[in-house]
Amino acid sequence: MSETTILVGAGVFLVALWLGYRSYANATLYRALPSGTGGSSGFVDGETTTVEGSVEVADPVEATVGDGYDAAGGDASPTALLVWRIQRLKSKNQYTVDLERRTIKKSGTTYESGIDAGTFSVDDGMRTVRVDPSWLLDRYGGSDLGDLSLSGTNVSGPRSSRPWSTPYAYLRGQRVDFRLDQRQTPLGGTVAQGLGNDTLSLGRYRFESRRLPDGESVTVHGEVTLEDGEPVLRGSEETPLVISNRGLDGLRSRLRTRTLLYGVGGLALLAVAVSLLNDAFGLVAL
């Protein structure tokens, strides 16, 4: 019996379980979403509905990195929702495929990620429906971007990338992507000098964000709550809050793909784990 084989097999088995869970989670959300929109007339307290319309921002995200850099772009319109991450780039020549932009870029591990939200509503042409993002922030909020600093922080290991990859805030387009040593960004902002110190190389860190700006077309799915007779969409234990600027069809297509990829990957690794453990224990006849 090889201890190394057992450890490797157990590790592969745990990864297979994780992939299986991700496949199950994506499939569960896929089944929970309606195939069409639910219309915004006749809201009933506690019902589940879907609203499509344009974003109206009442109080925008204060999306600053360090000392005053606007993470959504210096002259950008007000931001309702911002999904962001900072990655520590790998020192070796390791690259990954950016499927969204169809490009190749340097690989990195997530240093920090989060979701920031302002106060906003959706105007569907008949009425304005306020969106309460509390459920999303409680589940995936992560760090406060305005308080983030690299100085004096232990960055030896990766942190959660769940806010960046969550399907509940499915935003495409309106993307910012730059290294922190690039002071002047494509959108004209300036990264604060205070983000780093002499012991850290800002060139090893990449900032990325996706945002939902004022006036953008958006689809919001959630549970209705009536406040002073006015409908508010929010998430609950029974009904998740889902925000997508590619409609529910775009999100459902993404969920189908992720369910398949995670499922196939999980099954493949499960077969590898069983084979390794069989070699170690000789208990399973393949």
Backbone as CSV, one residue per row, in Angstrom:
resi,resn,N_x,N_y,N_z,CA_x,CA_y,CA_z,C_x,C_y,C_z
1,MET,0.845,-1.198,0.000,0.000,0.000,0.000,0.882,1.251,0.000
2,SER,0.715,2.113,-0.968,1.522,3.317,-1.083,0.805,4.494,-0.433
3,GLU,1.449,5.096,0.574,0.843,6.252,1.234,0.708,7.420,0.261
4,THR,1.699,7.577,-0.610,1.640,8.661,-1.595,0.443,8.489,-2.522
5,THR,0.234,7.258,-2.986,-0.905,6.986,-3.867,-2.224,7.265,-3.163
6,ILE,-2.305,6.892,-1.886,-3.532,7.134,-1.120,-3.794,8.628,-0.987
7,LEU,-2.733,9.386,-0.656,-2.895,10.832,-0.488,-3.307,11.497,-1.798
8,VAL,-2.652,11.097,-2.889,-2.998,11.667,-4.197,-4.428,11.298,-4.576
9,GLY,-4.785,10.033,-4.370,-6.144,9.596,-4.687,-7.188,10.326,-3.877
10,ALA,-6.904,10.530,-2.579,-7.845,11.260,-1.727,-7.975,12.708,-2.172
11,GLY,-6.839,13.321,-2.551,-6.885,14.701,-3.031,-7.692,14.838,-4.306
12,VAL,-7.461,13.921,-5.243,-8.217,13.942,-6.502,-9.701,13.720,-6.236
13,PHE,-10.008,12.838,-5.286,-11.406,12.574,-4.938,-12.086,13.823,-4.385
14,LEU,-11.388,14.579,-3.544,-11.962,15.807,-2.985,-12.210,16.847,-4.076
15,VAL,-11.275,16.959,-5.018,-11.479,17.887,-6.137,-12.678,17.454,-6.973
16,ALA,-12.819,16.149,-7.186,-13.969,15.629,-7.937,-15.277,15.971,-7.235
17,LEU,-15.290,15.850,-5.897,-16.488,16.219,-5.136,-16.799,17.700,-5.285
18,TRP,-15.758,18.534,-5.248,-15.956,19.983,-5.404,-16.537,20.306,-6.779
19,LEU,-16.002,19.679,-7.821,-16.531,19.905,-9.168,-17.971,19.422,-9.274
20,GLY,-18.265,18.288,-8.633,-19.638,17.791,-8.634,-20.586,18.753,-7.947
21,TYR,-20.128,19.341,-6.839,-20.958,20.324,-6.135,-21.207,21.548,-7.005
22,ARG,-20.156,22.029,-7.689,-20.325,23.197,-8.558,-21.298,22.895,-9.691
23,SER,-21.215,21.693,-10.254,-22.145,21.295,-11.305,-23.574,21.273,-10.778
24,TYR,-23.752,20.705,-9.587,-25.078,20.637,-8.965,-25.624,22.033,-8.669
25,ALA,-24.775,22.932,-8.155,-25.218,24.284,-7.819,-25.669,25.045,-9.060
26,ASN,-24.911,24.922,-10.157,-25.295,25.595,-11.396,-26.574,25.011,-11.969
27,ALA,-26.721,23.685,-11.899,-27.938,23.044,-12.397,-29.151,23.455,-11.570
28,THR,-28.965,23.598,-10.252,-30.067,24.000,-9.376,-30.554,25.398,-9.714
29,LEU,-29.625,26.335,-9.915,-30.019,27.695,-10.288,-30.667,27.709,-11.666
30,TYR,-30.146,26.902,-12.592,-30.728,26.822,-13.937,-32.195,26.409,-13.862
31,ARG,-32.491,25.404,-13.045,-33.873,24.932,-12.923,-34.766,25.950,-12.211
32,ALA,-34.170,26.782,-11.358,-34.957,27.753,-10.597,-35.364,28.958,-11.431
33,LEU,-34.651,29.215,-12.523,-34.943,30.391,-13.338,-36.082,30.104,-14.307
34,PRO,-36.980,31.080,-14.502,-38.058,30.898,-15.483,-37.503,30.974,-16.896
35,SER,-38.201,30.360,-17.831,-37.755,30.386,-19.222,-38.070,31.707,-19.888
36,GLY,-38.976,32.488,-19.306,-39.314,33.807,-19.821,-39.458,34.768,-18.675
37,THR,-39.728,36.041,-18.964,-39.887,37.032,-17.913,-41.301,37.010,-17.386
38,GLY,-41.428,37.471,-16.167,-42.700,37.360,-15.490,-43.525,38.605,-15.451
39,GLY,-43.253,39.650,-16.184,-44.107,40.826,-16.168,-44.123,41.518,-14.828
40,SER,-44.248,42.843,-14.824,-44.114,43.583,-13.588,-45.416,44.224,-13.144
41,SER,-46.559,43.767,-13.648,-47.838,44.319,-13.216,-48.457,43.409,-12.168
42,GLY,-49.180,44.018,-11.219,-49.863,43.235,-10.210,-48.935,42.509,-9.268
43,PHE,-47.909,43.191,-8.732,-46.987,42.566,-7.788,-47.726,42.139,-6.527
44,VAL,-47.403,40.946,-6.046,-47.995,40.414,-4.823,-46.876,40.134,-3.835
45,ASP,-47.061,40.585,-2.608,-46.047,40.402,-1.580,-45.717,38.915,-1.399
46,GLY,-44.417,38.575,-1.497,-43.973,37.202,-1.316,-43.886,36.385,-2.583
47,GLU,-44.390,36.916,-3.711,-44.317,36.156,-4.960,-42.934,36.300,-5.589
48,THR,-42.617,35.377,-6.487,-41.373,35.436,-7.246,-41.665,36.013,-8.619
49,THR,-40.855,36.959,-9.061,-41.094,37.572,-10.359,-39.787,37.999,-10.993
50,THR,-39.859,38.352,-12.261,-38.705,38.801,-13.031,-39.044,40.122,-13.701
51,VAL,-38.143,41.072,-13.619,-38.352,42.396,-14.193,-37.226,42.703,-15.165
52,GLU,-37.579,43.218,-16.327,-36.602,43.672,-17.311,-36.798,45.155,-17.554
53,GLY,-35.709,45.889,-17.652,-35.805,47.318,-17.923,-34.447,47.978,-17.825
54,SER,-34.453,49.295,-17.680,-33.210,50.050,-17.594,-32.902,50.416,-16.147
55,VAL,-31.621,50.468,-15.845,-31.171,50.757,-14.487,-31.285,52.250,-14.195
56,GLU,-31.801,52.569,-13.012,-31.825,53.942,-12.519,-31.075,53.970,-11.188
57,VAL,-29.959,54.680,-11.160,-29.112,54.721,-9.971,-29.459,55.936,-9.126
58,ALA,-29.856,55.692,-7.878,-30.148,56.781,-6.942,-28.908,57.154,-6.137
59,ASP,-28.175,56.151,-5.692,-26.952,56.366,-4.909,-25.894,55.419,-5.449
60,PRO,-24.915,55.917,-6.220,-23.978,55.028,-6.909,-22.969,54.377,-5.977
61,VAL,-22.342,53.332,-6.490,-21.248,52.667,-5.787,-20.089,53.641,-5.653
62,GLU,-19.536,53.732,-4.458,-18.324,54.513,-4.248,-17.143,53.591,-4.499
63,ALA,-16.891,53.353,-5.777,-15.921,52.322,-6.171,-14.536,52.929,-6.289
64,THR,-13.835,53.003,-5.172,-12.485,53.538,-5.189,-11.502,52.489,-4.720
65,VAL,-10.328,52.493,-5.330,-9.244,51.620,-4.905,-8.223,52.508,-4.212
66,GLY,-8.013,52.278,-2.913,-7.040,53.094,-2.205,-7.502,54.532,-2.096
67,ASP,-6.732,55.457,-2.617,-6.960,56.875,-2.397,-7.627,57.530,-3.603
68,GLY,-8.875,57.159,-3.860,-9.671,57.935,-4.797,-9.738,57.464,-6.229
69,TYR,-9.156,56.323,-6.591,-9.273,55.855,-7.967,-10.633,55.236,-8.205
70,ASP,-11.318,55.712,-9.238,-12.635,55.186,-9.582,-12.463,53.876,-10.341
71,ALA,-12.836,52.772,-9.703,-12.618,51.451,-10.289,-13.460,51.220,-11.531
72,ALA,-14.520,51.997,-11.699,-15.376,51.828,-12.863,-14.988,52.760,-14.000
73,GLY,-13.974,53.598,-13.794,-13.554,54.527,-14.828,-13.795,55.959,-14.394
74,GLY,-12.816,56.837,-14.632,-12.877,58.194,-14.116,-14.093,58.985,-14.537
75,ASP,-14.494,58.888,-15.800,-15.616,59.675,-16.305,-16.834,58.805,-16.582
76,ALA,-16.895,57.633,-15.970,-17.982,56.699,-16.248,-19.282,57.174,-15.619
77,SER,-20.401,56.680,-16.162,-21.711,56.982,-15.593,-21.849,56.304,-14.240
78,PRO,-22.816,56.730,-13.403,-22.984,56.141,-12.067,-23.133,54.621,-12.135
79,THR,-22.557,53.947,-11.168,-22.532,52.488,-11.137,-23.500,51.954,-10.097
80,ALA,-24.383,51.035,-10.519,-25.331,50.407,-9.601,-24.709,49.221,-8.884
81,LEU,-23.916,48.436,-9.615,-23.351,47.195,-9.072,-21.965,46.995,-9.654
82,LEU,-21.018,46.620,-8.803,-19.642,46.410,-9.236,-19.140,45.079,-8.686
83,VAL,-18.675,44.214,-9.593,-18.050,42.944,-9.218,-16.572,43.066,-9.554
84,TRP,-15.695,42.777,-8.597,-14.276,43.037,-8.820,-13.402,41.963,-8.180
85,ARG,-12.149,41.944,-8.627,-11.147,41.087,-7.998,-9.756,41.667,-8.234
86,ILE,-8.836,41.328,-7.348,-7.415,41.609,-7.529,-6.694,40.274,-7.533
87,GLN,-5.894,40.055,-8.566,-5.136,38.813,-8.688,-3.645,39.069,-8.525
88,ARG,-2.970,38.121,-7.890,-1.512,38.140,-7.842,-1.012,37.285,-8.993
89,LEU,-0.309,37.908,-9.934,0.137,37.203,-11.126,1.229,36.201,-10.776
90,LYS,1.193,35.064,-11.433,2.187,34.026,-11.190,3.525,34.450,-11.778
91,SER,4.598,34.135,-11.064,5.924,34.607,-11.457,6.434,33.926,-12.722
92,LYS,6.055,32.681,-12.928,6.520,31.966,-14.113,5.638,32.306,-15.313
93,ASN,6.093,31.892,-16.471,5.354,32.163,-17.703,4.177,31.204,-17.834
94,GLN,3.144,31.452,-17.030,1.928,30.652,-17.070,0.780,31.534,-17.562
95,TYR,0.033,31.025,-18.521,-1.019,31.824,-19.138,-2.347,31.070,-19.117
96,THR,-3.412,31.821,-19.252,-4.748,31.246,-19.285,-5.548,31.901,-20.399
97,VAL,-6.614,31.240,-20.819,-7.461,31.762,-21.891,-8.608,32.557,-21.282
98,ASP,-8.756,33.801,-21.712,-9.887,34.636,-21.310,-11.001,34.400,-22.326
99,LEU,-11.945,33.517,-21.971,-12.993,33.141,-22.918,-13.908,34.310,-23.241
100,GLU,-14.111,35.208,-22.276,-15.003,36.341,-22.508,-14.456,37.267,-23.584
101,ARG,-13.146,37.525,-23.534,-12.518,38.421,-24.507,-11.795,37.677,-25.625
102,ARG,-11.744,36.355,-25.516,-11.090,35.518,-26.514,-9.634,35.915,-26.691
103,THR,-8.947,36.068,-25.572,-7.536,36.417,-25.574,-6.803,35.514,-24.579
104,ILE,-5.480,35.581,-24.620,-4.638,34.858,-23.672,-3.980,35.878,-22.751
105,LYS,-4.012,35.617,-21.452,-3.393,36.535,-20.500,-2.660,35.737,-19.431
106,LYS,-1.840,36.430,-18.657,-1.039,35.769,-17.636,-1.922,35.255,-16.512
107,SER,-1.610,34.056,-16.025,-2.397,33.444,-14.956,-2.124,34.136,-13.626
108,GLY,-3.103,34.048,-12.732,-2.937,34.625,-11.410,-3.816,33.909,-10.402
109,THR,-3.514,34.121,-9.117,-4.363,33.612,-8.043,-5.052,34.796,-7.381
110,THR,-6.281,34.605,-6.964,-7.068,35.704,-6.422,-6.516,36.155,-5.076
111,TYR,-6.191,37.435,-4.994,-5.757,38.048,-3.740,-6.969,38.490,-2.926
112,GLU,-7.933,39.092,-3.610,-9.168,39.507,-2.953,-10.227,39.755,-4.013
113,SER,-11.493,39.599,-3.653,-12.590,39.889,-4.577,-13.814,40.285,-3.781
114,GLY,-14.770,40.891,-4.457,-15.966,41.318,-3.741,-17.020,41.882,-4.677
115,ILE,-18.141,42.246,-4.090,-19.241,42.885,-4.805,-19.639,44.133,-4.029
116,ASP,-19.708,45.253,-4.717,-20.173,46.498,-4.120,-21.448,46.931,-4.836
117,ALA,-22.405,47.465,-4.099,-23.683,47.872,-4.690,-24.117,49.223,-4.148
118,GLY,-24.755,50.001,-5.016,-25.371,51.246,-4.598,-26.867,51.045,-4.420
119,THR,-27.596,52.150,-4.444,-29.058,52.097,-4.390,-29.585,52.301,-5.802
120,PHE,-30.360,51.334,-6.305,-30.811,51.443,-7.689,-32.160,50.765,-7.880
121,SER,-32.790,51.104,-9.003,-34.095,50.563,-9.366,-34.065,50.131,-10.822
122,VAL,-35.130,49.445,-11.235,-35.301,49.042,-12.628,-36.602,49.640,-13.145
123,ASP,-36.512,50.384,-14.252,-37.685,50.971,-14.893,-38.063,50.093,-16.078
124,ASP,-39.213,49.414,-15.980,-39.616,48.497,-17.048,-40.558,49.142,-18.053
125,GLY,-40.726,50.460,-17.960,-41.608,51.171,-18.877,-42.986,51.418,-18.320
126,MET,-43.368,50.673,-17.266,-44.666,50.863,-16.632,-44.531,51.397,-15.213
127,ARG,-43.493,50.951,-14.534,-43.246,51.435,-13.187,-41.785,51.185,-12.829
128,THR,-41.357,51.812,-11.756,-39.988,51.648,-11.279,-39.982,50.727,-10.066
129,VAL,-39.142,49.707,-10.120,-39.069,48.709,-9.055,-37.689,48.788,-8.409
130,ARG,-37.655,49.043,-7.118,-36.376,49.120,-6.413,-35.806,47.721,-6.202
131,VAL,-34.487,47.627,-6.284,-33.779,46.365,-6.073,-32.992,46.464,-4.769
132,ASP,-33.216,45.518,-3.882,-32.474,45.449,-2.624,-31.398,44.370,-2.763
133,PRO,-30.117,44.749,-2.888,-29.050,43.763,-3.122,-28.505,43.120,-1.855
134,SER,-29.179,43.289,-0.718,-28.641,42.809,0.563,-28.324,41.320,0.535
135,TRP,-29.213,40.513,-0.057,-28.986,39.067,-0.112,-27.686,38.761,-0.840
136,LEU,-27.459,39.454,-1.952,-26.256,39.239,-2.750,-25.008,39.665,-1.982
137,LEU,-25.087,40.802,-1.299,-23.933,41.298,-0.557,-23.626,40.423,0.650
138,ASP,-24.665,39.954,1.329,-24.447,39.075,2.480,-23.784,37.770,2.059
139,ARG,-24.135,37.301,0.881,-23.625,36.008,0.407,-22.253,36.122,-0.244
140,TYR,-22.023,37.209,-0.992,-20.818,37.310,-1.808,-20.066,38.626,-1.668
141,GLY,-20.466,39.474,-0.736,-19.921,40.832,-0.713,-18.405,40.914,-0.649
142,GLY,-17.770,40.091,0.187,-16.318,40.120,0.279,-15.822,41.394,0.930
143,SER,-14.663,41.871,0.495,-14.024,43.024,1.108,-14.609,44.326,0.590
144,ASP,-14.464,45.373,1.402,-14.851,46.714,0.992,-13.727,47.278,0.137
145,LEU,-14.011,47.534,-1.122,-12.976,47.969,-2.055,-12.329,49.270,-1.602
146,GLY,-13.120,50.154,-0.985,-12.572,51.433,-0.555,-11.553,51.317,0.558
147,ASP,-11.600,50.240,1.337,-10.681,50.065,2.463,-9.525,49.135,2.137
148,LEU,-9.471,48.626,0.904,-8.471,47.627,0.557,-7.079,48.237,0.476
149,SER,-6.106,47.539,1.015,-4.713,47.960,0.927,-3.836,46.728,0.848
150,LEU,-2.807,46.798,0.018,-1.856,45.699,-0.067,-0.775,45.815,1.001
151,SER,-0.607,46.998,1.556,0.477,47.240,2.498,0.298,46.427,3.765
152,GLY,1.367,45.732,4.168,1.363,45.006,5.423,0.430,43.818,5.464
153,THR,-0.041,43.362,4.308,-0.995,42.261,4.264,-0.300,40.972,3.849
154,ASN,-0.658,39.886,4.485,-0.110,38.587,4.107,-0.765,38.133,2.812
155,VAL,0.007,38.073,1.746,-0.549,37.707,0.449,0.037,36.378,-0.027
156,SER,0.423,35.534,0.917,1.093,34.289,0.549,0.149,33.269,-0.059
157,GLY,-1.155,33.372,0.232,-2.094,32.373,-0.261,-3.289,32.997,-0.939
158,PRO,-3.961,32.245,-1.821,-5.141,32.768,-2.507,-6.329,32.901,-1.565
159,ARG,-7.216,33.830,-1.889,-8.443,33.993,-1.124,-9.634,33.671,-2.022
160,SER,-10.815,33.850,-1.488,-12.012,33.423,-2.199,-12.224,34.214,-3.483
161,SER,-12.507,33.491,-4.565,-12.857,34.133,-5.834,-14.347,34.009,-6.117
162,ARG,-15.129,33.554,-5.123,-16.551,33.319,-5.335,-17.309,34.573,-5.763
163,PRO,-17.045,35.756,-5.179,-17.782,36.931,-5.652,-17.584,37.184,-7.143
164,TRP,-16.357,36.988,-7.638,-16.074,37.256,-9.049,-16.790,36.273,-9.965
165,SER,-16.903,35.034,-9.550,-17.443,33.996,-10.433,-18.912,33.668,-10.169
166,THR,-19.552,34.362,-9.235,-20.933,34.027,-8.914,-21.868,34.218,-10.103
167,PRO,-22.770,33.283,-10.352,-23.748,33.449,-11.431,-24.898,34.370,-11.042
168,TYR,-25.006,34.721,-9.765,-26.127,35.552,-9.322,-25.959,37.016,-9.726
169,ALA,-24.739,37.421,-10.037,-24.492,38.752,-10.589,-23.753,38.542,-11.905
170,TYR,-24.522,38.272,-12.958,-23.954,37.899,-14.250,-23.838,39.159,-15.102
171,LEU,-22.653,39.763,-15.095,-22.409,41.003,-15.818,-21.353,40.759,-16.886
172,ARG,-21.639,41.217,-18.091,-20.696,41.128,-19.188,-20.576,42.503,-19.841
173,GLY,-19.382,42.767,-20.436,-19.123,44.097,-20.950,-18.754,45.027,-19.802
174,GLN,-18.525,46.305,-20.102,-18.201,47.303,-19.079,-17.112,46.778,-18.140
175,ARG,-16.042,46.269,-18.727,-15.004,45.596,-17.938,-13.714,46.409,-17.901
176,VAL,-13.112,46.470,-16.729,-11.818,47.114,-16.524,-10.805,46.025,-16.191
177,ASP,-9.595,46.113,-16.759,-8.579,45.084,-16.541,-7.209,45.739,-16.710
178,PHE,-6.416,45.833,-15.623,-5.103,46.448,-15.731,-4.206,45.991,-14.582
179,ARG,-2.887,46.093,-14.768,-1.935,45.840,-13.690,-1.836,47.078,-12.807
180,LEU,-1.574,46.857,-11.529,-1.581,47.975,-10.596,-0.404,48.922,-10.767
181,ASP,0.623,48.507,-11.521,1.717,49.435,-11.777,1.430,50.328,-12.977
182,GLN,0.337,50.063,-13.662,-0.062,50.907,-14.785,-0.900,52.051,-14.230
183,ARG,-0.239,53.118,-13.854,-0.930,54.201,-13.150,-2.069,54.773,-13.984
184,GLN,-1.798,55.020,-15.245,-2.832,55.552,-16.115,-3.576,54.393,-16.759
185,THR,-4.842,54.253,-16.451,-5.642,53.155,-16.971,-6.275,53.550,-18.294
186,PRO,-6.791,52.589,-19.040,-7.475,52.908,-20.294,-8.649,53.861,-20.114
187,LEU,-9.228,53.922,-18.911,-10.363,54.802,-18.670,-9.954,56.096,-17.989
188,GLY,-8.669,56.323,-17.861,-8.201,57.622,-17.401,-8.045,57.784,-15.908
189,GLY,-8.257,56.741,-15.123,-8.095,56.865,-13.680,-6.635,56.721,-13.286
190,THR,-6.334,57.024,-12.045,-4.985,56.887,-11.519,-5.005,56.002,-10.290
191,VAL,-4.212,54.947,-10.311,-4.139,54.064,-9.157,-3.340,54.758,-8.067
192,ALA,-3.839,54.715,-6.845,-3.181,55.407,-5.741,-1.834,54.781,-5.416
193,GLN,-0.841,55.636,-5.161,0.471,55.151,-4.759,0.380,54.342,-3.470
194,GLY,-0.568,54.661,-2.616,-0.678,54.023,-1.315,-1.098,52.574,-1.341
195,LEU,-1.421,52.029,-2.513,-1.828,50.624,-2.566,-0.704,49.672,-2.195
196,GLY,0.534,50.073,-2.423,1.628,49.161,-2.151,2.690,49.794,-1.275
197,ASN,3.731,49.031,-0.975,4.876,49.582,-0.271,6.141,49.090,-0.947
198,ASP,7.282,49.416,-0.365,8.545,49.101,-1.023,8.790,47.604,-1.147
199,THR,8.118,46.797,-0.334,8.353,45.350,-0.350,7.434,44.620,-1.321
200,LEU,6.518,45.340,-1.939,5.580,44.713,-2.864,5.738,45.308,-4.251
201,SER,5.696,44.473,-5.254,5.750,44.941,-6.626,4.333,45.033,-7.171
202,LEU,3.869,46.261,-7.440,2.508,46.428,-7.947,2.328,45.761,-9.301
203,GLY,3.438,45.583,-10.030,3.345,44.940,-11.330,2.936,43.483,-11.257
204,ARG,2.946,42.907,-10.059,2.553,41.505,-9.894,1.066,41.368,-9.586
205,TYR,0.344,42.477,-9.571,-1.077,42.433,-9.237,-1.914,43.006,-10.374
206,ARG,-3.049,42.358,-10.618,-3.962,42.785,-11.681,-5.336,43.063,-11.072
207,PHE,-5.904,44.191,-11.459,-7.251,44.550,-11.011,-8.230,44.357,-12.166
208,GLU,-9.364,43.715,-11.872,-10.421,43.532,-12.863,-11.762,43.879,-12.232
209,SER,-12.634,44.461,-13.027,-13.984,44.727,-12.526,-14.988,44.652,-13.665
210,ARG,-16.216,44.303,-13.306,-17.363,44.386,-14.206,-18.416,45.214,-13.493
211,ARG,-19.160,46.023,-14.234,-20.107,46.897,-13.564,-21.438,46.952,-14.285
212,LEU,-22.443,47.399,-13.542,-23.775,47.639,-14.079,-24.019,49.137,-13.992
213,PRO,-23.931,49.862,-15.119,-24.036,51.317,-15.074,-25.473,51.817,-15.195
214,ASP,-25.653,53.066,-14.855,-26.944,53.723,-15.004,-27.374,53.683,-16.472
215,GLY,-28.636,53.332,-16.728,-29.160,53.276,-18.082,-28.988,51.947,-18.780
216,GLU,-28.206,51.041,-18.213,-27.982,49.722,-18.816,-29.259,48.884,-18.749
217,SER,-29.496,48.076,-19.790,-30.601,47.135,-19.771,-30.247,45.979,-18.843
218,VAL,-31.178,45.603,-17.964,-30.886,44.579,-16.964,-32.119,43.733,-16.705
219,THR,-31.897,42.506,-16.303,-32.960,41.602,-15.872,-32.707,41.235,-14.415
220,VAL,-33.730,41.375,-13.586,-33.609,41.063,-12.160,-34.699,40.069,-11.784
221,HIS,-34.288,38.989,-11.138,-35.206,37.948,-10.692,-35.097,37.835,-9.180
222,GLY,-36.235,37.864,-8.496,-36.198,37.771,-7.045,-37.585,37.687,-6.445
223,GLU,-37.644,37.900,-5.149,-38.905,37.833,-4.404,-39.428,39.241,-4.149
224,VAL,-40.733,39.422,-4.305,-41.361,40.733,-4.135,-41.665,40.991,-2.662
225,THR,-41.295,42.178,-2.210,-41.709,42.672,-0.901,-42.341,44.039,-1.104
226,LEU,-43.510,44.254,-0.533,-44.178,45.549,-0.652,-43.802,46.423,0.534
227,GLU,-43.264,47.602,0.243,-42.909,48.577,1.267,-43.656,49.873,0.974
228,ASP,-44.594,50.219,1.868,-45.458,51.389,1.654,-46.180,51.295,0.317
229,GLY,-46.565,50.072,-0.042,-47.307,49.856,-1.272,-46.452,49.760,-2.518
230,GLU,-45.144,49.974,-2.393,-44.254,49.931,-3.548,-43.459,48.622,-3.553
231,PRO,-43.326,47.989,-4.734,-42.621,46.702,-4.799,-41.105,46.859,-4.708
232,VAL,-40.502,45.935,-3.997,-39.045,45.852,-3.900,-38.652,44.411,-4.215
233,LEU,-37.642,44.241,-5.064,-37.139,42.904,-5.392,-35.907,42.610,-4.552
234,ARG,-35.924,41.464,-3.879,-34.791,41.060,-3.051,-34.678,39.540,-3.054
235,GLY,-33.610,39.029,-2.481,-33.428,37.597,-2.350,-33.895,37.108,-0.997
236,SER,-34.162,35.806,-0.904,-34.591,35.197,0.354,-34.028,33.785,0.422
237,GLU,-34.332,33.072,1.502,-33.863,31.694,1.629,-34.450,30.806,0.543
238,GLU,-35.673,31.109,0.121,-36.333,30.292,-0.903,-36.013,30.767,-2.317
239,THR,-35.822,32.074,-2.487,-35.649,32.652,-3.820,-34.376,33.483,-3.873
240,PRO,-33.401,33.097,-4.696,-32.185,33.909,-4.804,-32.440,35.177,-5.610
241,LEU,-31.652,36.198,-5.352,-31.674,37.400,-6.177,-30.686,37.201,-7.319
242,VAL,-31.169,37.368,-8.550,-30.333,37.177,-9.730,-30.366,38.453,-10.560
243,ILE,-29.192,38.959,-10.911,-29.069,40.178,-11.713,-28.219,39.856,-12.934
244,SER,-28.747,40.126,-14.122,-28.033,39.803,-15.358,-28.233,40.910,-16.384
245,ASN,-27.145,41.356,-17.004,-27.271,42.322,-18.095,-27.226,41.634,-19.457
246,ARG,-27.396,40.334,-19.453,-27.514,39.569,-20.700,-28.829,38.791,-20.732
247,GLY,-29.774,39.184,-19.899,-31.068,38.519,-19.860,-30.973,37.153,-19.207
248,LEU,-32.116,36.564,-18.926,-32.112,35.231,-18.332,-31.663,34.171,-19.324
249,ASP,-31.942,34.389,-20.618,-31.502,33.412,-21.613,-29.981,33.327,-21.655
250,GLY,-29.311,34.496,-21.590,-27.853,34.502,-21.577,-27.297,33.809,-20.352
251,LEU,-27.928,34.052,-19.204,-27.482,33.410,-17.968,-27.741,31.912,-18.009
252,ARG,-28.902,31.500,-18.506,-29.224,30.077,-18.575,-28.242,29.337,-19.491
253,SER,-27.846,29.982,-20.585,-26.863,29.372,-21.480,-25.531,29.182,-20.759
254,ARG,-25.138,30.193,-19.982,-23.901,30.101,-19.214,-23.985,28.985,-18.172
255,LEU,-25.120,28.870,-17.514,-25.295,27.838,-16.490,-25.260,26.441,-17.097
256,ARG,-25.854,26.277,-18.278,-25.801,24.975,-18.950,-24.356,24.566,-19.224
257,THR,-23.580,25.528,-19.735,-22.185,25.238,-20.059,-21.392,24.864,-18.816
258,ARG,-21.584,25.633,-17.735,-20.833,25.365,-16.511,-21.260,24.039,-15.874
259,THR,-22.548,23.730,-15.943,-23.015,22.450,-15.405,-22.347,21.290,-16.128
260,LEU,-22.277,21.386,-17.451,-21.659,20.326,-18.250,-20.167,20.210,-17.972
261,LEU,-19.462,21.352,-17.973,-18.014,21.321,-17.781,-17.641,20.789,-16.398
262,TYR,-18.308,21.302,-15.367,-18.010,20.831,-14.013,-18.382,19.359,-13.854
263,GLY,-19.507,18.965,-14.447,-19.945,17.581,-14.330,-18.990,16.612,-14.993
264,VAL,-18.586,16.925,-16.228,-17.656,16.050,-16.948,-16.309,16.002,-16.230
265,GLY,-15.833,17.181,-15.789,-14.561,17.218,-15.072,-14.611,16.418,-13.782
266,GLY,-15.724,16.534,-13.054,-15.874,15.791,-11.810,-15.891,14.290,-12.026
267,LEU,-16.613,13.842,-13.047,-16.671,12.407,-13.336,-15.309,11.865,-13.762
268,ALA,-14.586,12.656,-14.574,-13.264,12.213,-15.020,-12.309,12.065,-13.836
269,LEU,-12.315,13.055,-12.940,-11.432,12.978,-11.778,-11.870,11.887,-10.806
270,LEU,-13.178,11.651,-10.728,-13.658,10.570,-9.869,-13.126,9.223,-10.356
271,ALA,-13.120,9.040,-11.672,-12.582,7.797,-12.234,-11.094,7.653,-11.918
272,VAL,-10.360,8.782,-11.999,-8.930,8.748,-11.668,-8.733,8.399,-10.199
273,ALA,-9.543,9.016,-9.318,-9.423,8.756,-7.883,-9.712,7.294,-7.554
274,VAL,-10.759,6.742,-8.157,-11.105,5.337,-7.913,-9.978,4.422,-8.374
275,SER,-9.387,4.756,-9.525,-8.290,3.940,-10.037,-7.087,3.974,-9.097
276,LEU,-6.754,5.169,-8.593,-5.615,5.297,-7.685,-5.856,4.555,-6.376
277,LEU,-7.052,4.725,-5.823,-7.362,4.059,-4.557,-7.465,2.546,-4.731
278,ASN,-7.917,2.128,-5.905,-7.954,0.686,-6.189,-6.545,0.101,-6.220
279,ASP,-5.616,0.863,-6.826,-4.227,0.398,-6.854,-3.650,0.306,-5.442
280,ALA,-4.083,1.246,-4.581,-3.533,1.281,-3.225,-4.130,0.200,-2.328
281,PHE,-5.447,0.011,-2.443,-6.130,-0.915,-1.536,-6.468,-2.255,-2.173
282,GLY,-6.574,-2.267,-3.523,-6.949,-3.494,-4.209,-8.351,-3.963,-3.881
283,LEU,-9.273,-2.987,-3.676,-10.629,-3.349,-3.243,-11.651,-3.275,-4.357
284,VAL,-11.343,-2.503,-5.408,-12.325,-2.275,-6.457,-11.834,-2.915,-7.740
285,ALA,-12.633,-3.722,-8.321,-12.279,-4.356,-9.592,-12.801,-3.508,-10.725
286,LEU,-11.910,-2.919,-11.503,-12.315,-2.062,-12.615,-12.278,-2.853,-13.917
